[in-house]
């Protein structure tokens, strides 16, 4: 990897990171005695429990000069209700003998004792190691990456979504770690708010859906205790956004999925708690910290002059579900809100070689029924058609637009047209919809083919469909984007082989997808 600044092979770190996530290397054995003595310790009247770093570490939102580092103090014993100073270190080597940056952050009880450090002053396009120190303990060691400045010729990234804990094991993540990507884009449904299912392969915590800050914190802690998820976070920075299950299934702006069962006041309080817990558990900057029931999550990241990544939030500002084609076509309906739409349309005119749009729900049109009758899912962009048309009509003037999407629990690779009802209109872009990590469990491929193959024959903009579990890994160069769909055999066992189900290519200057 260009600009590597440490002496070990990346694959060796991947193997060692697994031991860290499982607690083999974590703890005081990592530290010299003088470093331990320098770490702030609690007063004798409020001792801290042991095992502070049970949720691991993470990094995110890489910039050319820095990155966000995250952890949360969450021991099995109760945390005292007081601030705790936490040291952090960034180094060129895994032994932390050559420090690049260091400092102290405060884990506040009102923020769930989470720690968000916005490190600056690092070199562009380099790999670093990081860790946290508190109460004589060291966190697991993480590895992170800074974005390139200019002149980069290749970026390798993965994207994934939908990791329902109850639906299966995170068998895809060990393989994702081994892909040696520069970053992971996670496109929503990091947690699921479902109540515990006694018949599930792995059961959620608690007995009901979370609705308070305590409930959402517990749900995130339940997910983040998974060692494979911790390994994936420790291996590379994540760029995250949310979808619906971080709050409530299919919620729309100020409205829950079941307004007859949740009052406006009650849902606002629930949304406030959910967004607060989301920020507390993600490697997000202070600018994304919620203010009441809203949080500024949409943002833009520069990946040198090679690409700009536009990260959308299609939940907080959207209009209510349409319910009919006539309503879906209304020009005032919005998926993003007016401010975010203007921000996106303006930002798409960047000078970057590529424009990547990190999106939650499917942009390409999907009729769910074969034949002359139609059945639409209003939660996707099919329910917000006028805005979709405005966006896609801009694509011809945009440098190489590619949309990466989650949500569907299946893979859809599509050409994009402003009017999907007119297959003779020009293709203006490409969309890669990734499958889920676990959600819906092991697929019934035969049933999927029986239902969707006839519809695909009527949908010429679809280029490929699949319902196996996994993720996409993409290699981006000035000349093209190569995407590989990676799928596991099962999520019903702790481990599984992985295979490449399909390869796809987008050539710079050529609109649309080319299956390989």
N, C-alpha and C positions, 0 to 999 in steps of 0.2 A: 504494500500500500504506500503511495507517495507520502512523504512527510512523516513516516512512522518515527516515534521518538522514544522507543523503549527497546530493550535488548532481547525480549523473548518473542517466540512465535505466537501469533494470535490463536492458533489452534490449541496451544498449551494453556493459554489463559482460559479458553472456553472450558477445557477439562477441569482446570483448577476452580473456575467459577462455580461449577456444580458442587464442589466440596465446600466452598464458602457458603453457598445458599443453604446447604444442609448442616451448617454449623461446625464443620471440621476445622476450618481455619479462623472462624470468628472468635473474638474475645481477646483478653489481655496478652495471650501468647504472641500476638502480632506486634506488640509494642515494646520499645525499650523502656527501662524504668524511668528515665528522666522525662520521657514524653508522657508517661502515665501520671507522674507527679504534677505535670503542667496542666493536665486536663481538669477543669473545674469539678469540684465534688460537692455534694449536698451538705448542708449543715447537719449537725448531730440530731436536731429535733425533727428533721424531715428526711429520713433516709430514702434513697431511691431503691426500688426493687432491682434485682439482677435481671439480666436478659432484656436490655432496652431495645435492641434492634431486631425484633422478631419479624418485622415486615420487610426487611431488606433495604435496599437502596435503589435509586433510579436517577436518571438524568434526562434532560429534554430540551427542546427548542434550541438547537445549536446555532450559534452565530459565529462569524469569523474570528471574533476575539474572546468568545466565552460560551457558557452553557449554564443551564439551570441544574443544580444538584438537589436531590430530595431524600429525606428519610422521615420517619415518624417514630417517636418513642412510644412503644406499645408493649410493655412487659406483661407477663401473665398476671403479676400482682398489680394492684391499683396504683396508678401514678398519683403522687401528691399534687394538690391543686396549687402549684406555684411554677413560675418560670424556671427553666433549666438551661444553662449555657452548654452549648455543644460545639466542640471544635470540628473544623473540617480541613481537609488537606487534599490538594491536587498535585500529582507527581508525574514525572516522566517515566518512572519505573515502578514495578509492583511492590518493591520493598520500601518505597517512599524515602530513598536516600537522596534523590534529587527533586526537591519540591519546586513546583512551578507557582503555586499560590497556596495561601493558608489564611485562616481567620476563625472568628467565633460568631455563631448565630445563637439566637435565643428561641427555644421551643416554648411557646406560650400555651397555657392550658385552654384559653379561649379559642385557639386554633388547633385543638386536639393534640398539642405537643408535636405538631408537624414542623418540619424545617425545610425552607426553600431558600437556597443560596444562589444568587445570580452572579456567577464568577465572571470577571472581566480580566483583560490583560493577557490572555493566552494567545498562542500563535494560531494562525489560520490553518485549517486542513491538517490537523494533527490528532493523534490518539493520546489520551491521558488516563491515569488511574486516579481514583478518588476514594475517600472514606470519611467516616465521622467518628468522633471520640467523645465519650462522656462517662463519668462515674467509673473510671478505670477500665472501661470496655471499649472495644473497637467494633465498628460495624463490619459487615462483609465488604469486600473491596469491589468497587465497580469500575468499569472502563467506559470512557466516553470519547466523543469526537467533536471537533470544532468544524464548522462549515468552511468551505473554501472561499477565498476572496475573488480572484479572477484567474482565468486561464486553465481551469480544471477540465480534464478530458474525459473523466468517468466518475459517476456516482452510482453506488449500488445500494438499493433500499428495498425494504419489504413493506407490505401493508396487510393488515388483518383487522378483524372485527368480531364481535358477537361470541363471547366466551362464557356462556351459561355454565356455572359450576355444577349444577345438578344434571346437566346433559351428558357429562363425560369427563375424562381426564384430558389434561393439556398435553396430549401426545405430540402435537405439532411443534411445540416450543423448543424441545431439544434440537430438532432439525433446523428451525429458524435460526437458533444461536449458531449452528455450524455453517450457515450460509455466509457468515462474515460480512454482514451488511453494514453500511455506514450509519443508517438510522432505520427505525421502524415507525411507520405511520399507523396509528390505531384509530379507526374511524367510527367508533361508538359501540355502545353496549358492553362496556367494561365489566359492569356488574349487571345482575338481573334482580329486580325488586320482588320477584315471586316469593310467596311463602314456602316454607319447607314442605317438600313432597316426600311422604314416607316411602314411596315406591321408587324414588330417584336413585340413580347409581351412586351419586354423592349428594348428601342433603345439605340444604341451606341452613344457616344458623337461625335460631329463634323459632317462633311459631307463626308469625304473621308478616305481612309486608312492612318494611321500614317506613316510618312517617315522620320521625323525629331525628335530630342530629345524632343522638345516641344510637338509634337504630341503623342509620346509614353508616356511621363510623364502624359499627360492629360488622355490617355486611362487607365493607371494604376490607377490614382486617381479616375477615374470613377468606376472602379471595386472595389477598396478598400474602397470606401464610403459605400458599401453594409454592413448593420449591421450584417447580418448572417455570412458573410465572416470575419468581424472583430471579432466576437465572437469566431469563430473557431480558428483564430490565437491567441487570448488571452488565450485560454484554455490549450494549449500544444505547445511544439516546433514543427516546421515544418522542414523537410529535403526536399529541393526542387531541381528540375532540370527542364530544358526546353525541348520543342519539337519544332514544326515548327511555330505555330501561334504567338509565342512571337516575331517573325520577319516577316515571310511571308509564306503563305501556301506551304507546301511541298518543302521548300528550301533545297538545297543540297550543303553544303560547301560554295563555292564562287558563287554559281549559284542560282538565284531566280526561281520560278516556271514558269515565263514567260520571258525568256531572250530576246525575241524579243521586249519587252516593257520596260525592265529595263536594262540600260547599266551596264557593269561591275563596272564602277566607281560609278554610282548612287546606285547600290545595295550594294557596299562596304560601302558607306556613310550611307545607311539605316541600314545595319547590325551593324555598329558602334553605331549608335544612339539607336537601339533596345537593344543591349547588355548592353549599359550603363544604360538605363532606367530600364532594368531587374534587374541589380545589385542594383541600387538605391532603389528598392522597395521590395527586398527580404532580409531575415535574413541570409545573406551570409558573410563569412569572407573576410578580405582584400585580401587574396590570390586569390579570385574569381573576383576581380575587373578587368574590361576589360583593355587591353592595345591595343588601336586602335580598330580594328575590330575583335579581338579574346579575349576570356576569359577562364581561366582554371576552368571549372565547374565540371569535373569528379573528384571524390575524394572518400576517404574510411573512414568509421566511425566504431570504435570498440564499441560494446555493451557488455562490459565485455568479459568473455571467452565464452559466450553463442553464440554470432553471430558477424559476420563482414558484414557490409552493403557496397556494392560496387556501387557507384552512377555513372551511365554512362551519357555521352553526345554523342548522335548519330546523331547530326546535323552539328556541325562545321567542322568535318573532313571527312565526307562521300564522296564517289565517286558519280558521277551523276547517275541518274536512268538508269537501265539496258535496258529495252525495249524488251528484249528477253531472253529466257532461256540460250542460248549460252553465252550471255554477262554476265548474272547473275552468271554463273559458273566460270568466269575468276578468277584465284587465286589472282590477284593483286587488285581486287575490295575490298573496305573497307567501313564499316559502322562507324568505330571508329577512323580511322587513325592508323598508325603503332605504334606510341608511346603509345596511350591509349590501344591498343590491348596487347602490351607487359606488360603494367602496370596491366591490368586485369588478364592476364594469370598467371603472377607472384603472384599477390595478392590472387588469388583463392586458393593457397596452404597455407592458414593461418591455424593456429591450432585451430581456433574457432570451436565450435560444429556445427554451421550452417553458410552457406554462402548465403546471400541474395543479389540478383542483381537487382538494381533499374534501369529499362530499359524503353525506350520510345515506340518503335514500336514492333509489335508482332514478337516473335522469332519462335514460332511454324508455320509450313507450313499451308497455307490456299489457296486451290484452290477455286475460286469463282464460278465455274460452275460444275454442276452435269454431269455425263456421261463421255465419252471418251475425249471430248474437255476440254481444260484447260484455265483458265483466272486468271492471277496473278496480285497482286498489288505490283508494284516494289518499293514503298516507304517503305515497311516492309522488314524484314530480308530475305524474299523470293527473293529479288533482290540482295542479297549479300551472296550467298549460300556457296561459298568456305570458307569465314571467319566464317560463322555460323557453318560449319562442323568442322573447326579447334577448335572453342570454345567448341562445344558439345563433341568432342573426348577427351577433357581434363576432362570432368565432372566425369568419373568413379574414378579419383584420387582425387576428391574434396570432402570435408566433406559436405554432405547434401546440395547440391545446389538447391535453389528455386529462380525462376525469377519472379519478380512482374513488371507488364507492364501496360501502359495506352494506349491512342490514339484511340482505336477501336470504342468507343461509344457503346460498347457491351461487354459482358463477355464471355471469352473463357478460359476454364480450360483444360489444355493439359498435357499429358506426352511428354517428350522430347527425341528424338532419333537423333543420328548423321545423319542418312539417313531416312527421312520421307517417301521416296518411297519404303522402305523395312520394312513393319510392323513386320517382324520376327526378326529384330535387337533389341538388348536390350534397355530398357528404362534407361536413364542416369540421368534424373532430372524431375522437374515439373515447369510448368508456370501457373501463375494466371494473366489473363488479366482482369483488372477492367473496368467497364462501365464508362460513363461520369457522371459528376455532373448534367449537363444540356444539353450538346451539342446534337443536333438533336431533342430536345424537347421530348414530350411524344411519346413513341414508338408505332408502329403498330406491335403488337406481332404476329398477324395472318400472315401478309405478311412476317415477319422475319422467321416464322416457315415454310411457304410454300417454301421459297427459300433455307434455310439452312438445313432443316432436311434431304432431299435427299443427300446433300453433306456430312453431318455428317456420314451417313451410309457408305460412301466411305473413311472416315478419321478416322481410328481406334485410332489415338493418341488423338483425341478430347474426353474429358470426360463429358463436360457440356457446353452449350451455352445459352445465354439469352440476351435480348436487353433492359431491364428496366434500369432506371437511379439509381445511388447510388454509393456505395463504398464497399471495403472489410475491415473487422476488423479481426485481426489475434492475436492469443495467441500462443506465442512461449515458449517452455520449452526444457530442454535437451532431452526429449523423443519424442517430436513431435511438429508439427505446425498444429493448428486448425484454419481454415479460414471460416468466415461467409460472404456470399454475402448479403448485406443489400440494399434493394430497396424501393423507394418511389412510391406512387400511381400516382403522377402527379408533374410536375414542372410548371404547368400553373396556380397555385394558390400559394399564399405566404406560406401556410402551407400544410402539407400532412402527413398522417400516414406512418409508415415504417414497413417493414416486412422482415423476413429472407427468401430469395429465395432458398438458397442452403448452405450446409455445406460440407467442404472438409478437408481431413486430409492427412498429410505427416508424416510418421513414420521415426524417425531417423534410418539411416542405410538401409532404404528401398527406392528404387528409384520409383518416380512416385506418382500420386494422387490417393487417395482413397475417393470417394464420400461417405458421411455419410447419 
